[in-house]
Amino acid sequence: MRSVPWNPAISNSIVTVSGRTYSRSFSSLNTHHSLINNKNLCFNRFNIYIKSSQFNTNCKYNKCHVNYIHTSAPRYTNDPYKVLGVSRNATNDEIKRKFRELAKKYHPDLNPSPDAKQKMAQITSAYELLSDPKKRKVYDQTGMQSEDAGFDPSAGGFGGFSGFGDSSFMFTDFAEMFSRMASGTGTSFTGSSRGEDIQTEITISFMEAIRGCTKNITVPARVSCNDCHGLGRQPGTSIDVCKVCNGTGKMITVMTVKPGVQRMERGPIIIGVPCRTCNGSGQVVPYPCKACGGSGDRAQTKSVSVDLPAGVRSGMQMRIPNQGHVGMRGGKNGHLFVNINIQPHPIFKWIDDDIHVNVPISLKQCLLGGSIQIPTLEGSTTVSLVPNSQPSFVKTLKNKGPPKVDSRNNGNLIIHFELKLPESLTVKQKELIEEFEKETMANSKSGGEEYAQGESSKWWKRVVGNKG
């Protein structure tokens, strides 16, 4: 097996595999197929592989043999961001708004220009790509559409790669590199990468959650190196072009498949992978920073101010943008995620959108009614009790509960009244109760009041019975 350098500057390039020469044209966005000497050579923008119908089963190679040739993956001809006139960091709403604006301008029914139809097709194609999160992610990572990149972005493993459906295929030590490409992790081809997110938690008091508060928290984080300002190299030095990939950031791997592989024709395979030497950046640092060792960051405990809104609840998570670990070589910082814990209150209980409170009342208040002071989130308020209230009843005060984070309204304050009986009775109290019982029984024998008094007697017996 032989391999030759790949020259991305030549539109019609030559690849030599197993003694045969094939031409590859970059002039079209579609996948090209060449049938030469019973060989099926399939190219696309990211993968290049060969399916062979003739293979020497007595091949002495028992493992996957690998050679490298350089390549620079062709980019999407019409940059969808430029077509729509939006930045690469544009939100979905911004992309949708720009698409509608351009559609009104270039729709063939509204624009008589002969180029309007072609322009509208480009706008529609760009919008379809960028409005799909999976397709947009693939394009941002590779500069290609997912179907042209040779894999399904929703695939969890290598099943999405063209011709790679069988798990028995021998990838040797390239599995990690393919996994990073398929999952979208690792360093990008520009040499920069987004910093990792930080997870932490904070505990606040019950009333701080009700009223909202600002907390300063400290978290261990990777921050930009002060000596090299995050560049990873010594002051006065520059970055060199990677000599392994000639600055392309990519390599072409030529592999021979182990005999006996199922669901795939035997023969050599060529695929593009990130350069291991430069991590796909196309650049190397010959004189790394002595303070950070070339990483561009250092460990440090930093303080972050967190504004917690009124009504925040236990279990909620706050996202603080760009307060995570620093990005690598100019990449964006990660985010800080703060998980909220709330200390319990000795009186109030927070259940769903409401606050619950238990209020004890005396026997007199239960029988005769009256006014009673109850605690609230703002202090206290007066509530009227009707005579002959049940020993345990509930009253709801509308909009007197906790604030709602996602609404301007408040929850309710739900009061649970509980009859509080004395722990013990004096002789006089017992005599009064007996006298009360006799009078109740006597009144129960009179006319239409019999039923009502009977119910009153039953109520009193329940009260005394509960006391034992």
N, C-alpha and C positions, 0 to 999 in steps of 0.2 A: 504494500500500500504506500502510495506517495501523496504528498500534498505540496501545494505551492502557495505563495503569499497571495492574499486577496487584496486587490486594489480597488477601493470604492470610488476612485476618481474616474474609472473607465466604465462607461455605461454598459458595454457588452463585455463581461468578465469571463475568464476561463477558469474552470475547476478541473483538476486532474485527479481522478479517483480510480485506484486499481488499474492504472495504465490506460484509462479511457479519458478522452477529453470532451467536455461539455461546455456549451456557451450559455450564459444567463443574462437576460436583458432586464434592466431596471425601468424601461420606458413605460411599462404599464402597471397599474395598481393591482391587476388581477394576478392570480397564481398561474405560473407557466409550467407546462409539462413538455418534456422532450423524450421522444422514443428513439433511442439510438442503440443499435446492436442489441435489441431485446432487453435494454435497460430502461427502467422508468425512473427518470430523475425529476423530482418534484421540488420546486422552489416556492417559497413565499417570503414575506418581508422579514420574518424572524427566524423561521426554521428552514432548513434545507435537508431533505432526506432522500434516500435512494431505495427503491423497492426492486429487488432482483428476482427474476423468474428462473435464473440459472445460477446455481451456487454449488461449489465443490463440497460435498458433504464430508469428504476426507480431509478437509482443511486442517492443518496442524495447529491452528490457533484455537485454543480452548477457552480463552478469556477475551474480554473486550479490549482491543488495542486502540490506543488514542494518539492522534497527531493533531496539531493546531495549525490553522491558517488564519490570518487577520481578516476582519470584516468590519464594515460600518453599516449597520442596518439602515435601509432607506427609510426616510421619514414620510409621513402622510403628506401628499403633495399640497393640498389645501389645508392650512392650519385652521381647524374649526374655531379656535379662539379669535384668530384674525378675521375669519369670514364673518363672525357675529360682532366683532369689534368689542370683545370683553377681555378682561384680564384672566390669567390662569387661576386666580383666587376668587373668581366671581361666584356668587351664590346661585342656587337654582332659580330663585326669584328674579335675579338680575338677568340670567340667561333667558328665561321665559319672556321677560319684559322686552329685551333687546330683539328677540325673535319676532315678537308681535309687531314691533316697530318696523323692522326690515321687511316683514311679510306685507305690511300695508304699502310699503314703498315700492317693492319689486314684484308684487303679484301681477301676472300677465293680464288679468282683467282690469287692473288699475294703472298699469304702466305699459304704454305702447312701444317702448324701446325694444329692438330686436334681441338685445342681450338680457332682457328681463327674465325670460323663461329659464335660461341657463343659470342666472344669478339666483333665482328663486330655488332652483334645484340644489345649488351649493348651500344656500341658507338652511334649507330643510334637512339636508344631509348632516350639516354641522350640528343643528339643533338635536336631531335624533341621537347623535353620538354623545353630546355633552349632557343631555337630559337624562341619560341612563347612567346611574352611578357606577355600575360595573364596567360598562364600555369606557366611561370617562377615566376610570382608574387605570384601565389597561393602556389607554392612549397616553395618559400622563407619564406612565412608567416606560413605555416602549416607543411612543410616537406612532402607533399603529392602531387600527381598529382590531377588536378582539378576534373577529373571524380571520383577519389577515395575519394576526400574530401567531396563529396556529394553535390556539387553545381556548377553551371555554372558561371565562373568568369565574363561573360559578362552580367549576369542578374543584373538588377538594384535593386531588392529587395530580397524577400525571395523565389521567384518563382524558383530559381535555386536549392534550398535545396530539397533533396529527400523527397517527400511526403508532401511538404509544399506549394503546388501551390495555395491554397485558402487563400485569404486575410482575411477570417472570422475566421481563426484559432486564438485561444486565447493564446497570448504569455505573458500576464500580463506584468510584469516589466522587461522582458528580451529582449524586442524589441531593446532597445538601444545597448545591447551587441551584438546581432546578426547583427545589422546594422554596427557596427564598424568592425566586422569580415568580413562581405561581402564587405565592401568598402576598407578594407586594412588600415584603420586609427587606431590611438591609439597606445599604447605601445606594442612592440613585446614580445614574450614569453621569450626572453633573458633579459628583464628588460630595454633594451636600446631602444631609438627611435630617429629618425632623427629630427633635428630641423626644425621649420617652415621657410618658405621663407619670405623675406622682399621685399615689393614693394615701390619704391620711384621714384622721377623724378628730372631732372636737366635741367636748361635752359642755353644754350650757345649762343655766338654770331654767326652771319652768317659766318664770316671768320674763326672762330674756327672750325666750322663744315667742312669748305672747306679744311683746312690745318691739321686738327686733333689736339688734345690737351689732356692734362692730368689734371683731376680735382680731388680735394679732397672734398669729401662730408661727412657729418655727418648724421648718422641715429640712431634712438633709437632701441636698440636691447637687447635681453637676452644673457648675456655672462656667462661664467663659474664662479661659486662662488670662490672667492679667499681663503676663510677659509677652505672649504672642497675639493677644486679643482674639483668640479663637481660631487663628489661622493654622496653628500646629507646627509652624516653622520658626527658625531663629530669625530675629530682626536682621534685615539687610540681605536675606537669602530669598531665592525664588523657587517656584515649583517647576519641576522638570516633566517633560512628556514621558509617559511610561514606554520603555523600550520593548516591552514584551508584546504589547498590543498596538504600538505606534500611535498611542493617543486616542484610539477609537473606543477604548473601554470595553471592547467585546472580542471574543475569540470564536473561531469556528472549530468545533470538535468533530473529528472524523473517527468513527467507531465501527468495528466489525462485530456483528451480532453473534453471540454464542449459538452454535447449532442446537436445534431442538426447541427453539422458542415457538410458542403456540400463538395462533391468531395474528401472525405477522410473517411476511415473507423474509427469507434470510438474505443477508447482504449488508454492505457497509451503510452507515448512516452518518449524516453530517447535520450538526445543530449548532446554533449560536448560543453562547453562554457569556456571562460577565467575566472580564479578566480578573483572575485571582490576585495578581500582583498589585493592581491599583484599585481593587474592589469595584471595578466598573466605572471609575471616574476618569480614566485616561491620563491621570497625573500621579506623580510620586513626589514625596518630600525628601530630598537628599540630606537636608540638615534639619532634623526635627527639633522642636523646642525642648530645651533641657528641663524646663519646669514641669511640663505636662507630658513629655515623651512623645509629642506629635499628635496627641489626641485632641488638643485644642480646648480641653476643659479640665476642671479640677473639682474635687469634692469640697463642699462648703455647706454650712447650715445657714439658711437664709430666712428672713422674717417676711411674712406676707400678711397684708391686711385683708380681712374677709368681712364683707358686709352681709349680714344675715337679715332677710326681710321679716317683718312682723308676720307671725303665723307659721313660721317654719316648724316642721314636725320631726320627731325622732324617726330615723330611717331615711330621711331625705338626703340627697347628694347635691352639693354645690359644685359647679364647674367654674374655675378661675382660669380664664384663657391665658396662655403663654407664660404660666408660672410653674411649669414643669421643668424637666431637665433641659439644658441648653441644646440647641441643634448643632450638628456637626458641620463645621466649615461653612457657616452662613445659612444653614438650614433653620427652619422655624423652631421655636421652643415648643416643648410639649405643654400639656395642660395640667393643672392641679385640681384634683377631685377631693372634696372634703365631705366626709360622711358625718351626719349630724346625730348626736345623742343628747337626750334631754333628761335632766334629773327629775325624779318624781316629786310632786308637791304633797305636803302633809294633809291638805284639805281637798284640793281639786283633783279630779281625774279627767284626763283628756281622752275621749273616745270618739273616733271618727271626726266629725265637724263640731262636736259639742263638748261643753264642760259640764261634768256632773259633780254635785256637792250634796253631802248628807247633813241635814239640819235637825237636831233634836227639839222636840216640843214637849211641854208638860201636860199633865192630865187636864188641868184647867183650860189651857189653850186649845186642847183637842175638843173638849166638851162645849166650852163657851165661846170659842173663837177669839179674835182680837188681832193685834198687830205684832209683828215680830221682825227683828233685824236679821238679815241674812248676808253672808259675805259674797262679794262679787269680784270680778277681775279688776274693777276700778276702785273698789273699797267696800262699801256696803249699801244696802237699800232696804226699804221697808215693804213688807208683804203682808196683806190682810188674810186672816184665816176665817173661814166660815164656821159657825157653830156646828157641833156634832160631826166633825171631820172624822174620817176613818183613821184607825191607828197608824196606818202607813199609806200615804198618798203622795202623788207627784204633781209638781207645778212647773210649767215651762215659761221662761222669760225669753221672748223672741229677740234675736240679734244681740244678746248680751253675752254671747260666747266668744270664742277665739276668732281672730281675723283669718281669712282664707287667702292663701298666697296667690291663687289664680282667680280671685274675685274681689270685688269691692265690698261684698257683704260679709257679715260675721255669722258664726254659728250661734247656737242657742245655749242658754244656761239652764240646766235641768236640775231642779231642787227635789231631793228625796226627803220628805218629812218623816221622822221616826218618833213614835211615842216613847218618851223616857219616863219609866216608872221608878219609884224609890227602891233602893236596895232592901230596906226593911220598913215595917210599919209600927207606929206606937199604939198603945192601947186605945187612945182616943180616936186615932185614925181608923182603927178596926171598927170601933163603935159607930163612927159616922158612915162607914161603908155598909154596915149591917142595917142602919137606919135608912140609908139610901135605897138599899135593896127592898126593904119592906114597903117603903112608899112607892117604889116602882111597881111592885106586885099588886098593891092596892089599886093603883091608878089603871092597871091593865084590865081590871074588871069593869070599867066604865065604858059603855056604848061603843061609839065609832073609834075611840082611841085605843081600843083593845089591841088591834093589830100593830099600830105604831108603837105602843108602849111595850108590846111583846117583843118587837124587834129591838127596842132600846134595852130591854132586859137581857136579851140574847147578847147584845153588844157588850153590856157591862159584864156579863158572865165570861165573855171571851177575854175581856181585859183582866179580870180577876184571875181567870183560869190561866192566862199566860204568865201571871205573876206567881202562880202556884201557892 
